[in-house]
Amino acid sequence: MRVIVVDGQGGGIGKAVVAQLRRALPELSILALGSNSIATAAMMKAGASAGATGEHAVVYNCTRTEREDVIVGAQGICLAGGMLGEISAEMAAAVAQSRAQKLLVPISACGVRVLGVREAPLGEYLAELTERLRTELEKQNET
């Protein structure tokens, strides 16, 4: 399983995701994809295995995924114009159409509110994300 973390702006959510996953599941391969170099650098500093920056990097890597891969990020990564315009239509389409499973953090800053989703602190979402990935990793190791 490869985990692809996509983020933009200052990379704060991506950094928190990478740090949490690196602590809890150190064996994971984590690819940091930033819409800008600041976001990529923040995720690399948090412990990502590799990183790349920009629209082409996001499109290239998200379109070359397998079903066992997982893309993680704020829900804005699959919305054209998400993250204050940093997510292009091509980036959003690449994430949305990827064969990988998508685990999105429901941050409402992008102007989208998903009904039925409870609001919680980022730490709770990260704990839920970690447990979901731990379960998926265990399933893959059994086969």
Sequence and secondary structure as in RCSB ss.txt:
>XXXX:A:sequence
MRVIVVDGQGGGIGKAVVAQLRRALPELSILALGSNSIATAAMMKAGASAGATGEHAVVYNCTRTEREDVIVGAQ
GICLAGGMLGEISAEMAAAVAQSRAQKLLVPISACGVRVLGVREAPLGEYLAELTERLRTELEKQNET
>XXXX:A:secstr
 EEEEEE TT HHHHHHHHHHHHH TT EEEEEESSHHHHHHHHHTT SEEEESHHHHHHHHTT  TT EEEEEG
GGGSTTTTTTTS HHHHHHHHH SSEEEEE  GGGS   TT     HHHHHHHHHHHHHHHHHHHHH 
